[in-house]
Amino acid sequence: GRRGDFLFLKFKKNDLGAVRFAFIVSQKVAKSAVHRNKIKRRMRGAVTNILSSVKTGFDAVIIAQQGTLEKNFKEIEKAVQIIFKKSNLLKS
């Protein structure tokens, strides 16, 4: 896996020729379901924006860490790009 400032990315190769994503926000990060869903929507939106430049053939899980709730969409989007680039999962 790859750790960012407030996001953690785990990934594993698959033989599907496609990429699949999962988003995890625990109750430790945000007690309220409304806040957890808000974080998930922001993470999903950030991944959607970079989807065209992401390599295929793996499953990815993005896990929110403490402090994610205080971040706005632009900060989450930047963090997603950084962890994907560090993990070498972006097309060149």
N, C-alpha and C positions, 0 to 999 in steps of 0.2 A: 504494500500500500504506500501511499504518498500523503504526507501531512502538510497542510497549508496553515495559515494563521488561525483559521477557525473552521476549516473544512478538512475532511479526511476522505481520500479516494482509495477504494480497493477495486482491483480489476483482475479478471481472469479470462484467458483465451477461450473462445467457443468455436465450434465448427459450423456455425449457422451462416456465416458470411454477412451477418448483420450485427448491429450493436444494440445492446439492451441496457437500460438504466433503472436503478432503484434509488430512492431517496429516504434516508432515515433521520428522524428528529426525535430524540428521546425526551421523556418528561424531565430529565435533568436539565435539558437545554431550555425548555419552555413548558411551564406547568399547564397552561391553557391550550386546549385543542385548537382554538382559533389561531393562536400564535404559532403553534407547530405547523398548521396547514399553510399559514402565510409564508413561513420559511420554506416549506416544500414548494410552494408556487413560485417563489423567487428563484430557488435552485433549478426547478424545471425550466423556467423561462431563460435562465442563463445558459443551460445546456442546449436548449432549442436554438439560441442565437449562434452557437458555435458548431452545431450539428453538421453542417456542410463541410467543415474542415476536420472532422474527427475520423480517424481510421475505423475500419469495420472489423468484425470478427472477435469481439470481446464483450463481456458483461461487466458493467461498472456499478459500484455502489458508492454513493456520495453520502457521507455521514456528517451531520452538523455537530459542531462542538460548542462549548460554552462561548457566549459572546456573539453568536450568529444573529440573535434576535435584534441586537442593537445596530446591525449593519443594514445599509440601504441596498437597493437592487444593484446599483453600479459597483459597489464594493464586493458583493457576492459574485457578480458577473466577472469581475477582474480576478477574484480568487479562483474561480472555476477555470478560467483560461490559464492561469499560472500553474495549477496542479496538473492540468492535462498536458501542458507543455513540458513540465518537469518529468512527467511519466512517459514522455515520448509517444503520446497517443494522438497527436495532431499530424495531419498530412503535411508534407514539406512544401 
